Amino acid sequence: MSKARQFLSLTRAERRRLVRAFLTVAGVRIGLSLMPWLRLQALLARFRAEPSATSAAVPTVEELAQDVRLVSGYVPNATCLTQALAGQVLLTHYGYRAVVRVGVTKVDGKGTFQAHAWLESGGKVVIGESEVAYVPLTTGGNDVAI
């Protein structure tokens, strides 16, 4: 079955959710490319603060995370940070608590570091799972919650 047919076979609510996820991921990706970090954070905070206006069934955390992962394949350079931030916007939009974490790990003996971002909700990683152990960046003993 073609991707278009798969999309059209979804319910109206599922299609709307995927379109919202796509627009959110694309918007975050564009924002990361064009805006200073603090300005993007302020803009995303506005979207996170707006509760869902729909009275339809609220999607689960897993459904929203799956939507972000799926549509990220269609957004060029949708990095782990892009996906984590977009997921945070969507989850908080539906009333879930979601925290973006950023961590680092050494990749070789020369002191080279690699960074990774992931999204946690309900005490577990929902976007950005990794087999590599990353050490969360900390300030004052707390993980950096973006």
Residue frames relative to the residue before (quaternion, step in Angstrom):
aa qw qx qy qz dx dy dz
M 1.0000 0.0000 0.0000 0.0000 0.00 0.00 0.00
S 0.4682 -0.6878 0.4782 0.2811 3.58 -0.90 0.91
K 0.6524 -0.5165 0.3833 0.4008 3.56 -1.25 0.45
A 0.6410 0.5276 -0.3283 0.4505 3.59 0.99 -0.82
R 0.6689 0.4860 -0.3050 0.4725 3.59 0.94 -0.84
Q 0.6146 0.5365 -0.3483 0.4617 3.57 1.02 -0.74
F 0.6558 0.5139 -0.3043 0.4617 3.55 0.95 -0.93
L 0.7013 0.4734 -0.2690 0.4602 3.58 0.88 -0.96
S 0.6330 0.5333 -0.3379 0.4480 3.59 1.16 -0.45
L 0.5352 0.6167 -0.4060 0.4104 3.60 1.25 -0.19
T 0.5772 -0.5509 0.4542 0.3963 3.54 -1.25 0.30
R 0.6712 -0.4967 0.3626 0.4138 3.54 -1.24 0.36
A 0.6525 0.5149 -0.3106 0.4611 3.59 0.99 -0.84
E 0.6545 0.5031 -0.3142 0.4689 3.60 0.98 -0.81
R 0.6386 0.5093 -0.3297 0.4733 3.61 0.98 -0.78
R 0.6511 0.5161 -0.3142 0.4593 3.57 0.93 -0.90
R 0.6495 0.5209 -0.3067 0.4613 3.57 1.00 -0.86
L 0.6646 0.4934 -0.3047 0.4713 3.61 0.97 -0.83
V 0.6382 0.5088 -0.3313 0.4732 3.59 0.98 -0.79
R 0.6398 0.5127 -0.3263 0.4705 3.59 0.96 -0.83
A 0.6508 0.5089 -0.3171 0.4658 3.59 0.96 -0.85
F 0.6484 0.5163 -0.3225 0.4572 3.59 0.93 -0.86
L 0.6807 0.4825 -0.2951 0.4656 3.58 0.85 -0.94
T 0.6409 0.5175 -0.3250 0.4646 3.59 1.04 -0.70
V 0.6652 0.4854 -0.3070 0.4771 3.60 0.86 -0.93
A 0.6702 0.4901 -0.3040 0.4671 3.60 0.88 -0.91
G 0.6570 0.5187 -0.3105 0.4505 3.58 0.97 -0.83
V 0.6488 0.4947 -0.3141 0.4854 3.57 0.98 -0.83
R 0.6391 0.5293 -0.3296 0.4503 3.59 0.93 -0.85
I 0.6636 0.4836 -0.2981 0.4867 3.59 0.90 -0.90
G 0.6477 0.5312 -0.3139 0.4469 3.57 0.95 -0.87
L 0.6549 0.5041 -0.3164 0.4657 3.58 0.96 -0.82
S 0.6708 0.5020 -0.2909 0.4620 3.58 1.13 -0.63
L 0.8156 0.3433 -0.1263 0.4483 3.56 0.93 -0.88
M 0.7648 0.3837 -0.1938 0.4799 3.60 1.09 -0.57
P 0.5346 -0.5578 0.5061 0.3834 3.54 -1.23 0.39
W 0.6630 -0.5582 0.3353 0.3693 3.57 -1.10 0.78
L 0.6905 0.4877 -0.2981 0.4432 3.62 0.80 -0.95
R 0.6386 0.5176 -0.3275 0.4659 3.57 1.03 -0.72
L 0.6439 0.5067 -0.3189 0.4763 3.59 0.97 -0.84
Q 0.6347 0.5319 -0.3310 0.4524 3.59 0.95 -0.85
A 0.6551 0.5066 -0.3150 0.4637 3.59 0.94 -0.85
L 0.6534 0.5095 -0.3091 0.4669 3.58 0.97 -0.83
L 0.6775 0.4838 -0.2964 0.4681 3.59 0.89 -0.91
A 0.6007 0.5641 -0.3569 0.4400 3.59 1.06 -0.67
R 0.6230 0.5335 -0.3354 0.4634 3.59 1.07 -0.70
F 0.6753 0.4797 -0.2976 0.4747 3.58 0.94 -0.83
R 0.6477 0.5166 -0.3234 0.4572 3.58 1.01 -0.79
A 0.6708 0.5272 -0.2971 0.4288 3.58 1.08 -0.72
E 0.6315 0.5395 -0.3433 0.4385 3.60 1.15 -0.43
P 0.3067 -0.7632 0.5321 0.2011 3.61 -0.49 1.10
S 0.6209 -0.5429 0.4145 0.3845 3.53 -1.23 0.49
A 0.3443 -0.7647 0.5162 0.1741 3.55 -0.82 1.03
T 0.5946 0.6020 -0.3570 0.3956 3.57 1.22 -0.32
S 0.3393 -0.7317 0.5514 0.2131 3.55 -1.10 0.65
A 0.4228 0.7057 -0.4643 0.3280 3.57 1.29 0.09
A 0.7091 -0.4400 0.3321 0.4396 3.55 -1.31 0.21
V 0.4096 -0.7033 0.5299 0.2385 3.54 -0.96 0.92
P 0.4244 -0.7001 0.5049 0.2733 3.60 -0.81 0.96
T 0.5344 -0.6187 0.4691 0.3340 3.55 -1.22 0.50
V 0.6659 -0.4678 0.3919 0.4290 3.54 -1.32 0.26
E 0.6624 0.5218 -0.3026 0.4442 3.58 0.93 -0.92
E 0.6457 0.5129 -0.3247 0.4632 3.60 0.98 -0.79
L 0.6678 0.4964 -0.3027 0.4648 3.58 0.92 -0.88
A 0.6482 0.5062 -0.3160 0.4730 3.59 0.97 -0.83
Q 0.6424 0.5171 -0.3186 0.4673 3.57 0.98 -0.82
D 0.6225 0.5405 -0.3352 0.4561 3.59 1.02 -0.78
V 0.6586 0.5055 -0.3094 0.4636 3.58 0.91 -0.92
R 0.6619 0.5007 -0.3124 0.4622 3.59 0.88 -0.90
L 0.6619 0.5224 -0.3068 0.4414 3.59 0.94 -0.88
V 0.7454 0.4095 -0.2464 0.4647 3.59 0.68 -1.03
S 0.5466 0.6248 -0.4038 0.3844 3.61 1.16 -0.43
G 0.5918 0.5749 -0.3575 0.4375 3.57 1.18 -0.44
Y 0.7033 0.4367 -0.2523 0.5010 3.57 1.25 -0.34
V 0.6464 0.4608 -0.3130 0.5214 3.59 1.31 0.02
P 0.4149 -0.7248 0.4845 0.2605 3.61 -0.53 1.12
N 0.8620 0.0768 -0.0929 0.4925 3.55 -1.06 0.91
A 0.2793 0.7391 -0.5566 0.2568 3.57 0.97 0.81
T 0.1515 -0.8428 0.5153 0.0345 3.53 0.25 1.37
C 0.7110 -0.4162 0.3378 0.4552 3.54 -1.33 0.02
L 0.6416 0.5130 -0.3290 0.4657 3.60 1.01 -0.73
T 0.6234 0.5348 -0.3319 0.4639 3.58 0.98 -0.84
Q 0.6980 0.4777 -0.2758 0.4566 3.57 0.82 -1.01
A 0.6544 0.5145 -0.3174 0.4542 3.59 0.95 -0.83
L 0.6768 0.4819 -0.2969 0.4707 3.59 0.90 -0.88
A 0.6488 0.5036 -0.3170 0.4743 3.60 0.95 -0.84
G 0.6454 0.5178 -0.3178 0.4631 3.57 0.97 -0.82
Q 0.6326 0.5309 -0.3295 0.4576 3.55 1.00 -0.79
V 0.6301 0.5278 -0.3299 0.4643 3.58 0.95 -0.85
L 0.7063 0.4706 -0.2739 0.4524 3.58 0.79 -1.00
L 0.6748 0.4953 -0.3140 0.4480 3.59 0.84 -0.90
T 0.6913 0.4608 -0.2955 0.4717 3.59 0.84 -0.89
H 0.5584 0.5955 -0.3794 0.4354 3.58 1.18 -0.56
Y 0.7463 0.3671 -0.1991 0.5183 3.58 1.07 -0.76
G 0.6555 -0.5787 0.2931 0.3867 3.57 1.24 0.36
Y 0.5283 0.6125 -0.4257 0.4056 3.60 1.22 0.20
R 0.4269 -0.6516 0.5540 0.2937 3.56 -1.17 0.58
A 0.0666 0.7954 -0.5951 0.0939 3.56 -0.83 1.00
V 0.0909 -0.8023 0.5900 0.0017 3.55 -0.88 1.02
V 0.3014 -0.7253 0.5933 0.1766 3.56 -0.92 0.98
R 0.1109 -0.7722 0.6240 0.0443 3.55 -0.95 0.95
V 0.1272 -0.7539 0.6400 0.0769 3.52 -1.18 0.68
G 0.0252 0.8141 -0.5777 0.0539 3.55 -0.83 0.98
V 0.2791 -0.7495 0.5783 0.1611 3.53 -1.32 0.23
T 0.0481 -0.7592 0.6468 0.0543 3.52 -1.35 0.35
K 0.4763 -0.6293 0.5210 0.3250 3.56 -1.21 0.50
V 0.2415 -0.7891 0.5486 0.1343 3.56 -0.97 0.84
D 0.7955 0.0502 -0.0521 0.6017 3.59 1.22 -0.22
G 0.6637 -0.5290 0.3655 0.3822 3.56 -1.31 0.09
K 0.5934 0.5979 -0.3509 0.4090 3.59 1.27 -0.05
G 0.5996 -0.5895 0.3617 0.4026 3.59 1.21 0.14
T 0.4203 0.6898 -0.4824 0.3387 3.60 1.19 0.35
F 0.1793 -0.7917 0.5793 0.0742 3.55 -0.91 0.98
Q 0.1716 -0.7330 0.6467 0.1224 3.50 -1.31 0.49
A 0.2325 -0.7801 0.5673 0.1248 3.58 -0.94 0.87
H 0.0478 -0.7787 0.6254 0.0146 3.53 -1.25 0.51
A 0.1898 -0.7609 0.6096 0.1160 3.56 -1.14 0.69
W 0.0184 0.7872 -0.6163 0.0139 3.54 -1.11 0.68
L 0.3650 -0.7201 0.5532 0.2054 3.52 -1.30 0.38
E 0.1256 -0.7848 0.6050 0.0486 3.54 -0.92 0.98
S 0.0640 0.7563 -0.6497 0.0427 3.51 -1.16 0.74
G 0.8325 0.1078 -0.1085 0.5325 3.55 -0.87 0.91
G 0.6854 -0.5175 0.2801 0.4289 3.57 1.09 0.68
K 0.7303 0.3563 -0.2593 0.5219 3.60 1.19 0.22
V 0.5545 -0.5958 0.4671 0.3456 3.54 -1.25 0.51
V 0.1184 -0.8170 0.5625 0.0452 3.58 -0.74 1.04
I 0.7594 0.1017 -0.0835 0.6372 3.58 1.26 -0.42
G 0.7998 0.3024 -0.2251 0.4672 3.56 -0.95 0.89
E 0.1951 0.7830 -0.5609 0.1850 3.56 1.08 0.64
S 0.0203 -0.8036 0.5945 -0.0187 3.57 -1.05 0.75
E 0.4305 -0.6799 0.5302 0.2671 3.52 -1.12 0.71
V 0.6147 0.5165 -0.3379 0.4911 3.57 1.27 -0.37
A 0.3866 -0.7126 0.5357 0.2361 3.58 -1.00 0.82
Y 0.1022 -0.7863 0.6088 0.0242 3.55 -0.66 1.16
V 0.3429 -0.7132 0.5745 0.2089 3.56 -1.05 0.79
P 0.4006 -0.7266 0.4961 0.2559 3.60 -0.58 1.09
L 0.4738 -0.6318 0.5265 0.3149 3.56 -1.07 0.73
T 0.1239 -0.8151 0.5642 0.0429 3.56 -0.94 0.82
T 0.0495 -0.7399 0.6680 0.0620 3.50 -1.32 0.47
G 0.8464 -0.0002 -0.0323 0.5316 3.55 -0.63 1.08
G 0.7169 -0.4647 0.2587 0.4508 3.57 1.07 0.68
N 0.6816 0.4493 -0.2918 0.4983 3.60 1.23 -0.10
D 0.5312 -0.5881 0.4909 0.3618 3.55 -1.15 0.62
V 0.5098 -0.6204 0.4979 0.3277 3.52 -1.17 0.63
A 0.0978 -0.7814 0.6154 0.0322 3.57 -0.53 1.16
I 0.2014 -0.8090 0.5458 0.0835 3.53 -0.45 1.23
